[in-house]
């Protein structure tokens, strides 16, 4: 009897402490998720708060040869600044991006500084501690000003946008773009695989009639490896495929015959990224293979410098 009384008394004394312990968090509880790496061209799908990114691409571009002979390479650069805010922690996000560029026409000498159209978006994501995440979003590129199609700036834009082929919409003059996409990510130990598959739906806003719709497919594949907690090595693959668009005007400008091989554009980008709680600088290269965007230039190679900063809400 005394033994039973002592056991009851011990349980009574320990019960409040046991009840005061917090319950184990669900595997999908946003508070239980940790930061993850991402390709330089995309943000961490489940970042914890405010994300600010600045990426600058420096490119050496080789134009097509002309009847006068081989043309010399020229320099171009583009900068993209973006911010993304969590509307609901690690679930809903909204963002804004703006681009600048500099270059010269593929056939010409007059360089120009370009201001790209702004891009706004919202997206949602579901994720768990197991490393699985998937979701989707919708962005819009807003033509808040018009650029004359035959102007020097428009010809410069044709050169500048080839070095970021998946992000050509901000430099597509007088064009409104809607960009839906799906995201997926798998993390297995030190290895990360991420996919973004989307479309660009474009129409000219400078025409009085309802514009013809251009449809472009965009695919980003990323394979990352973290040898240490603070370092990520990655390989990014980009594909842009023009499902429905006007190639005739681009071909006439170069006096070449159009064919379906011009519809697909590919580029590969190896990268290295430093991961800290607040800052994520990155260095990557951009190397095309086969044709460039719209076959506007013969070839290019580029170096990308990125700096991301993430803060708690």
DRENMARLO-149730 format. One line per 8 residues: number of its first residue (from 1); their letters; for each residue x, y, z of N, C-alpha, C. Coordinates in steps of 0.02 Angstrom, whole numbers, plus 50000, padded with zeros to 5 digits. Layout:
NUM	A	X Y Z X Y Z X Y Z  ...
END
This chain:
1	XXXXXXXX	50042 49940 50000 50000 50000 50000 50043 50062 50000  50095 50060 50042 50140 50118 50044 50175 50126 49978  50194 50070 49946 50228 50074 49881 50182 50104 49828  50118 50085 49830 50071 50114 49782 50061 50188 49793  50060 50209 49857 50052 50279 49873 50111 50320 49850  50172 50291 49859 50232 50327 49836 50233 50334 49760  50212 50282 49724 50211 50286 49651 50161 50337 49627  50102 50339 49659 50051 50388 49640 50076 50459 49653
9	XXXXXXXX	50110 50469 49710 50135 50536 49727 50188 50558 49677  50233 50512 49656 50284 50530 49608 50254 50549 49541  50205 50510 49519 50171 50526 49455 50137 50593 49458  50107 50608 49515 50071 50672 49524 50119 50730 49520  50180 50722 49549 50228 50776 49548 50259 50786 49478  50268 50732 49440 50299 50737 49374 50251 50757 49319  50187 50746 49331 50137 50759 49278 50137 50831 49253  50138 50882 49297 50138 50951 49272 50198 50966 49227
17	XXXXXXXX	50257 50939 49245 50315 50950 49203 50308 50919 49135  50280 50858 49133 50270 50824 49070 50220 50861 49026  50167 50886 49058 50116 50923 49019 50143 50989 48994  50192 51018 49029 50219 51083 49009 50266 51078 48950  50291 51017 48932 50336 51010 48876 50298 51021 48811  50329 51058 48763 50295 51070 48700 50288 51005 48660  50234 51001 48623 50224 50943 48579 50274 50945 48521  50292 50886 48496 50336 50883 48440 50305 50918 48379
25	XXXXXXXX	50346 50957 48344 50320 50994 48287 50305 50946 48229  50254 50963 48192 50237 50924 48132 50293 50930 48081  50300 50878 48039 50352 50879 47988 50340 50934 47937  50279 50959 47932 50263 51012 47884 50254 51080 47918  50267 51084 47983 50262 51147 48020 50315 51195 47993  50297 51256 47970 50348 51302 47943 50404 51315 47992  50390 51315 48057 50442 51329 48106 50494 51273 48110  50478 51215 48084 50524 51159 48088 50569 51154 48028
33	XXXXXXXX	50560 51197 47977 50599 51193 47915 50663 51233 47923  50716 51209 47890 50780 51244 47891 50793 51275 47823  50842 51321 47820 50860 51351 47757 50891 51299 47711  50886 51311 47645 50913 51264 47596 50948 51303 47541  50992 51269 47505 51026 51301 47449 50979 51305 47389  50999 51343 47339 50959 51352 47278 51006 51372 47222  50986 51365 47159 51027 51388 47104 51033 51464 47105  51087 51493 47077 51095 51565 47079 51038 51604 47046
41	XXXXXXXX	51004 51573 46998 50951 51609 46963 50884 51606 46999  50879 51566 47053 50817 51560 47090 50829 51570 47165  50776 51587 47200 50780 51597 47272 50765 51531 47307  50789 51524 47369 50770 51467 47410 50694 51464 47414  50665 51407 47395 50592 51402 47392 50558 51415 47458  50591 51400 47514 50559 51405 47580 50598 51452 47626  50626 51506 47599 50666 51550 47642 50621 51580 47696  50652 51599 47751 50615 51613 47812 50585 51683 47818
49	XXXXXXXX	50606 51730 47776 50580 51798 47787 50585 51842 47726  50630 51891 47729 50641 51939 47676 50703 51920 47636  50696 51916 47571 50753 51899 47528 50767 51957 47481  50831 51977 47479 50853 52028 47432 50910 51999 47390  50905 52005 47325 50956 51976 47281 50980 52026 47229  51044 52024 47214 51074 52065 47162 51121 52021 47122  51107 52015 47057 51149 51973 47014 51170 52013 46953  51235 52012 46939 51262 52047 46881 51298 51997 46836
57	XXXXXXXX	51282 52001 46772 51310 51956 46722 51355 51996 46675  51418 51975 46669 51465 52006 46623 51477 51957 46565  51467 51980 46505 51468 51934 46447 51515 51959 46392  51546 51912 46358 51583 51925 46297 51544 51893 46240  51523 51933 46192 51478 51910 46139 51512 51912 46072  51504 51858 46034 51532 51854 45966 51474 51860 45916  51470 51915 45878 51416 51922 45829 51428 51878 45769  51376 51870 45729 51383 51832 45667 51429 51870 45618
65	XXXXXXXX	51464 51832 45578 51504 51863 45526 51459 51895 45473  51485 51945 45440 51447 51979 45387 51485 51972 45321  51457 52002 45269 51490 52000 45204 51557 52037 45206  51564 52081 45256 51628 52117 45262 51681 52076 45297  51661 52018 45325 51709 51976 45359 51691 51963 45431  51735 51931 45470 51721 51916 45540 51714 51981 45581  51668 51979 45628 51655 52036 45670 51687 52026 45739  51715 52079 45770 51748 52071 45835 51697 52060 45891
73	XXXXXXXX	51721 52028 45944 51679 52020 46003 51665 52088 46035  51611 52090 46074 51597 52151 46112 51572 52132 46182  51575 52180 46226 51559 52169 46297 51487 52191 46311  51454 52154 46355 51386 52172 46377 51378 52151 46450  51333 52183 46484 51317 52162 46552 51243 52174 46566  51218 52137 46615 51150 52148 46639 51149 52138 46714  51105 52174 46747 51097 52171 46820 51024 52161 46836  51011 52115 46882 50943 52103 46905 50941 52111 46981
81	XXXXXXXX	50899 52156 47004 50889 52165 47076 50819 52142 47093  50813 52103 47147 50748 52075 47165 50739 52073 47240  50677 52074 47260 50659 52065 47330 50597 52021 47335  50597 51977 47384 50539 51933 47394 50523 51931 47468  50458 51938 47483 50436 51942 47552 50387 51885 47567  50392 51858 47627 50347 51804 47647 50282 51834 47673  50228 51818 47639 50162 51840 47661 50136 51795 47717  50154 51732 47713 50140 51683 47766 50203 51641 47774
89	XXXXXXXX	50231 51634 47834 50297 51604 47842 50305 51538 47806  50354 51538 47759 50375 51479 47721 50317 51447 47683  50267 51487 47666 50209 51462 47628 50192 51506 47569  50178 51570 47581 50158 51616 47528 50210 51672 47523  50226 51691 47460 50276 51743 47449 50252 51790 47393  50279 51851 47395 50268 51900 47342 50334 51934 47327  50346 51951 47264 50411 51979 47247 50408 52031 47191  50464 52067 47184 50472 52119 47134 50544 52118 47110
97	XXXXXXXX	50554 52124 47044 50621 52125 47016 50625 52178 46961  50686 52203 46952 50698 52253 46900 50767 52240 46870  50774 52254 46805 50836 52238 46769 50864 52299 46733  50930 52300 46727 50966 52349 46687 51014 52311 46641  51032 52341 46586 51079 52309 46541 51118 52359 46501  51175 52336 46475 51215 52379 46431 51247 52335 46377  51250 52360 46317 51282 52324 46262 51280 52366 46199  51290 52334 46144 51284 52368 46079 51249 52321 46031
105	XXXXXXXX	51223 52345 45976 51191 52301 45928 51241 52250 45901  51216 52192 45881 51259 52140 45853 51295 52165 45790  51262 52208 45752 51292 52238 45692 51289 52313 45701  51337 52341 45735 51338 52413 45747 51389 52430 45801  51398 52495 45812 51449 52518 45859 51420 52559 45917  51359 52583 45911 51332 52628 45962 51303 52588 46020  51337 52592 46077 51312 52558 46137 51257 52598 46171  51221 52565 46215 51165 52598 46249 51153 52564 46317
113	XXXXXXXX	51132 52604 46365 51110 52579 46430 51035 52568 46427  51013 52508 46448 50943 52489 46443 50912 52482 46512  50849 52501 46516 50808 52489 46576 50757 52437 46557  50756 52381 46593 50708 52328 46579 50641 52341 46611  50592 52303 46591 50526 52308 46621 50526 52274 46689  50488 52300 46738 50485 52268 46804 50444 52204 46802  50460 52159 46848 50424 52096 46855 50396 52090 46925  50334 52071 46931 50303 52059 46997 50275 51988 46997
121	XXXXXXXX	50273 51958 47057 50249 51889 47061 50224 51872 47130  50188 51817 47133 50169 51786 47195 50173 51711 47185  50189 51675 47239 50195 51603 47234 50179 51571 47301  50165 51506 47299 50151 51467 47359 50191 51403 47356  50208 51375 47415 50247 51314 47417 50226 51273 47477  50226 51208 47469 50216 51160 47524 50281 51123 47533  50301 51110 47595 50365 51078 47607 50363 51040 47672  50413 50996 47681 50418 50957 47743 50491 50949 47762
129	XXXXXXXX	50502 50927 47824 50570 50916 47848 50606 50861 47810  50570 50818 47775 50601 50764 47738 50641 50788 47678  50633 50852 47660 50669 50881 47603 50628 50888 47540  50564 50871 47543 50520 50877 47485 50484 50944 47488  50483 50979 47431 50446 51041 47425 50419 51048 47355  50359 51072 47349 50331 51086 47283 50279 51141 47289  50268 51175 47233 50221 51231 47232 50219 51262 47163  50199 51325 47161 50194 51359 47096 50183 51433 47106
137	XXXXXXXX	50186 51470 47051 50178 51542 47056 50157 51572 46990  50147 51636 46991 50126 51674 46932 50160 51742 46934  50195 51760 46880 50227 51825 46876 50203 51863 46815  50213 51928 46816 50194 51971 46760 50250 52020 46748  50270 52028 46685 50319 52078 46664 50280 52135 46632  50287 52195 46662 50243 52251 46645 50278 52301 46600  50255 52312 46539 50285 52360 46493 50263 52431 46510  50294 52461 46561 50272 52526 46586 50294 52583 46541
145	XXXXXXXX	50336 52569 46491 50355 52619 46442 50363 52584 46375  50364 52622 46321 50372 52594 46255 50440 52610 46226  50465 52563 46187 50530 52572 46154 50519 52559 46079  50540 52605 46037 50530 52599 45965 50564 52535 45940  50527 52491 45904 50556 52427 45882 50618 52434 45839  50624 52490 45801 50681 52498 45757 50734 52544 45787  50729 52558 45852 50777 52603 45884 50843 52567 45900  50895 52606 45914 50959 52577 45933 50953 52537 45997
153	XXXXXXXX	50911 52562 46044 50902 52527 46108 50870 52458 46098  50822 52454 46051 50790 52390 46037 50840 52340 46008  50886 52363 45966 50936 52319 45938 50987 52298 45991  51002 52343 46037 51046 52325 46093 51013 52272 46136  50948 52279 46148 50912 52231 46189 50916 52160 46160  50916 52154 46094 50921 52089 46062 50987 52055 46079  51039 52095 46090 51104 52066 46109 51108 52052 46183  51084 52098 46224 51090 52091 46297 51051 52031 46323
161	XXXXXXXX	50991 52019 46296 50948 51968 46325 50972 51897 46310  51020 51888 46264 51042 51820 46248 51081 51789 46306  51111 51830 46350 51153 51802 46403 51113 51778 46463  51049 51794 46466 51002 51766 46515 50940 51742 46477  50946 51689 46438 50892 51671 46392 50827 51655 46426  50828 51627 46487 50766 51611 46523 50732 51674 46550  50767 51730 46549 50741 51792 46579 50741 51847 46526  50719 51830 46466 50721 51878 46411 50663 51928 46412
169	XXXXXXXX	50609 51912 46448 50548 51952 46445 50558 52025 46465  50599 52043 46515 50607 52114 46532 50636 52156 46476  50670 52125 46428 50700 52162 46372 50664 52148 46306  50603 52123 46309 50562 52115 46249 50519 52177 46243  50536 52222 46196 50506 52288 46194 50431 52284 46180  50394 52327 46216 50322 52337 46207 50282 52272 46214  50305 52228 46257 50274 52162 46263 50253 52149 46335  50191 52129 46344 50164 52110 46409 50172 52034 46416
177	XXXXXXXX	50199 52012 46473 50213 51941 46482 50181 51915 46547  50146 51859 46541 50120 51823 46599 50159 51757 46603  50184 51740 46663 50229 51683 46669 50207 51638 46727  50165 51587 46713 50149 51537 46764 50204 51484 46767  50213 51455 46826 50266 51404 46833 50252 51359 46893  50283 51300 46892 50280 51252 46946 50350 51240 46973  50356 51231 47038 50420 51218 47072 50418 51150 47106  50476 51117 47108 50484 51055 47145 50556 51051 47169
185	XXXXXXXX	50566 51024 47230 50633 51017 47257 50636 50955 47300  50692 50919 47295 50706 50860 47336 50775 50869 47366  50780 50860 47432 50845 50862 47467 50856 50794 47498  50913 50764 47480 50931 50699 47508 51002 50704 47534  51008 50714 47600 51074 50723 47629 51106 50787 47605  51163 50781 47571 51199 50839 47546 51182 50856 47474  51135 50820 47445 51118 50829 47374 51049 50862 47368  51046 50912 47324 50983 50947 47311 50967 50943 47236
193	XXXXXXXX	50905 50927 47221 50881 50929 47152 50821 50975 47150  50822 51024 47104 50768 51072 47100 50747 51081 47027  50682 51090 47018 50654 51099 46951 50605 51156 46951  50609 51199 46901 50557 51248 46887 50536 51240 46814  50472 51227 46804 50444 51220 46737 50389 51271 46728  50394 51312 46677 50344 51364 46667 50336 51384 46595  50292 51432 46584 50278 51458 46518 50278 51534 46520  50294 51563 46463 50289 51635 46453 50236 51647 46401
201	XXXXXXXX	50185 51684 46419 50131 51702 46373 50138 51776 46358  50153 51793 46295 50170 51861 46277 50124 51889 46223  50113 51955 46228 50076 51990 46176 50099 52062 46172  50103 52089 46111 50123 52159 46102 50068 52205 46127  50088 52259 46161 50039 52307 46186 50036 52369 46142  50079 52373 46092 50081 52433 46050 50033 52428 45991  49997 52372 45984 49952 52363 45928 49881 52380 45948  49844 52408 45901 49775 52427 45915 49730 52366 45920
209	XXXXXXXX	49744 52315 45881 49704 52254 45882 49727 52207 45938  49689 52154 45949 49709 52104 45998 49772 52070 45972  49827 52071 46010 49890 52045 45984 49891 51969 45979  49932 51945 45933 49944 51873 45930 49982 51852 45993  49968 51792 46016 49997 51768 46078 50058 51725 46063  50114 51742 46093 50173 51700 46089 50177 51656 46152  50193 51592 46143 50197 51545 46198 50268 51516 46200  50301 51523 46257 50370 51500 46265 50374 51456 46327
217	XXXXXXXX	50407 51399 46321 50418 51354 46377 50486 51369 46408  50489 51369 46475 50553 51380 46510 50563 51323 46561  50623 51295 46562 50639 51241 46609 50706 51256 46642  50707 51253 46708 50769 51259 46746 50779 51196 46787  50835 51162 46778 50854 51103 46817 50917 51121 46856  50918 51101 46920 50976 51116 46962 50994 51055 47003  51059 51039 47002 51086 50986 47044 51140 51017 47088  51129 51014 47153 51176 51045 47200 51205 50995 47249
225	XXXXXXXX	51265 51008 47271 51299 50965 47321 51332 51010 47372  51320 50996 47436 51350 51034 47490 51403 50993 47525  51467 51004 47508 51520 50967 47543 51526 50987 47616  51507 51049 47632 51503 51073 47700 51438 51111 47709  51421 51127 47770 51359 51163 47784 51359 51233 47752  51418 51263 47744 51422 51332 47721 51442 51339 47648  51446 51284 47611 51468 51288 47541 51425 51243 47498  51405 51269 47439 51364 51231 47393 51395 51234 47323
233	XXXXXXXX	51403 51177 47291 51425 51172 47222 51365 51152 47180  51356 51183 47123 51296 51169 47084 51307 51168 47009  51261 51136 46975 51259 51136 46902 51187 51150 46881  51179 51203 46844 51113 51227 46824 51105 51219 46748  51048 51194 46727 51034 51183 46657 50971 51222 46639  50976 51263 46586 50920 51304 46563 50899 51283 46493  50834 51277 46483 50806 51267 46416 50750 51316 46404  50751 51348 46347 50697 51392 46324 50674 51365 46257
241	XXXXXXXX	50609 51353 46252 50582 51325 46190 50523 51368 46167  50528 51395 46107 50477 51439 46080 50424 51396 46045  50369 51385 46080 50315 51344 46054 50279 51379 45997  50264 51443 46009 50228 51481 45958 50253 51553 45962  50289 51575 45911 50314 51643 45911 50332 51662 45839  50346 51725 45828 50361 51751 45762 50436 51750 45750  50459 51697 45716 50529 51693 45699 50544 51728 45632  50493 51738 45593 50504 51765 45525 50540 51832 45527
249	XXXXXXXX	50518 51876 45573 50549 51943 45575 50622 51939 45593  50639 51894 45642 50709 51886 45661 50751 51858 45604  50721 51812 45567 50757 51782 45511 50767 51831 45454  50715 51870 45440 50721 51920 45387 50775 51971 45403  50780 51989 45466 50831 52038 45486 50901 52014 45471  50911 51948 45476 50977 51919 45463 50982 51888 45394  50927 51889 45356 50924 51862 45289 50945 51788 45288  50915 51750 45334 50927 51678 45338 50860 51643 45336
257	XXXXXXXX	50863 51578 45324 50803 51536 45321 50787 51510 45391  50724 51517 45413 50704 51492 45478 50697 51416 45477  50711 51384 45533 50697 51313 45540 50681 51300 45614  50653 51242 45628 50631 51226 45695 50687 51222 45746  50748 51211 45724 50804 51206 45771 50815 51272 45808  50791 51328 45780 50798 51392 45812 50753 51399 45873  50703 51355 45879 50655 51362 45933 50683 51343 46002  50733 51300 46003 50761 51276 46067 50827 51310 46081
265	XXXXXXXX	50834 51336 46143 50894 51369 46166 50916 51336 46231  50980 51319 46236 51005 51284 46295 51066 51321 46323  51074 51316 46389 51133 51344 46422 51146 51305 46485  51209 51300 46504 51228 51265 46566 51268 51314 46608  51261 51308 46675 51292 51356 46720 51319 51320 46782  51384 51308 46786 51414 51283 46849 51421 51340 46898  51414 51325 46963 51414 51379 47013 51444 51356 47078  51465 51405 47118 51487 51395 47187 51454 51448 47229
273	XXXXXXXX	51428 51428 47287 51389 51475 47328 51408 51467 47401  51419 51522 47435 51434 51523 47506 51369 51533 47544  51356 51491 47593 51293 51493 47630 51305 51514 47702  51280 51572 47720 51279 51594 47790 51207 51609 47808  51195 51623 47870 51125 51636 47891 51098 51699 47859  51140 51749 47848 51116 51814 47823 51133 51826 47750  51192 51803 47727 51215 51820 47659 51232 51757 47620  51222 51760 47553 51236 51704 47510 51268 51729 47445
281	XXXXXXXX	51332 51745 47445 51365 51764 47383 51377 51703 47338  51378 51715 47273 51386 51660 47225 51427 51682 47166  51459 51634 47134 51497 51645 47073 51479 51588 47025  51461 51606 46964 51441 51555 46915 51460 51577 46845  51463 51529 46801 51476 51542 46730 51414 51524 46690  51407 51555 46632 51351 51539 46588 51380 51521 46519  51366 51460 46498 51395 51434 46436 51338 51407 46393  51326 51435 46334 51274 51408 46290 51301 51349 46250
289	XXXXXXXX	51256 51309 46225 51275 51261 46174 51223 51260 46119  51247 51252 46058 51208 51259 45997 51189 51332 45988  51128 51347 45970 51109 51415 45951 51097 51459 46012  51102 51525 46001 51084 51574 46052 51012 51595 46042  50987 51636 46088 50918 51659 46086 50902 51694 46020  50852 51669 45984 50833 51696 45919 50890 51694 45868  50944 51658 45885 51004 51657 45842 51029 51727 45828  51021 51772 45878 51039 51842 45868 51114 51852 45861
297	XXXXXXXX	51154 51812 45897 51226 51816 45893 51254 51746 45884  51317 51742 45865 51347 51676 45852 51359 51637 45917  51387 51670 45968 51402 51636 46030 51415 51688 46085  51423 51665 46146 51441 51708 46202 51466 51664 46259  51499 51694 46306 51511 51663 46371 51506 51718 46423  51487 51699 46483 51472 51749 46534 51491 51725 46604  51507 51773 46646 51519 51762 46718 51465 51798 46757  51437 51764 46806 51383 51793 46847 51407 51800 46919
305	XXXXXXXX	51397 51859 46947 51412 51872 47017 51346 51886 47052  51333 51850 47106 51270 51859 47142 51281 51871 47215  51236 51909 47245 51237 51920 47317 51166 51920 47342  51150 51872 47385 51084 51868 47414 51088 51881 47489  51036 51910 47516 51031 51922 47587 50962 51903 47611  50958 51864 47665 50894 51843 47692 50890 51862 47765  50831 51888 47784 50821 51912 47853 50757 51882 47880  50755 51875 47945 50694 51851 47978 50641 51905 47974
313	X	50578 51883 47975 50523 51930 47977 50524 51971 48041
END
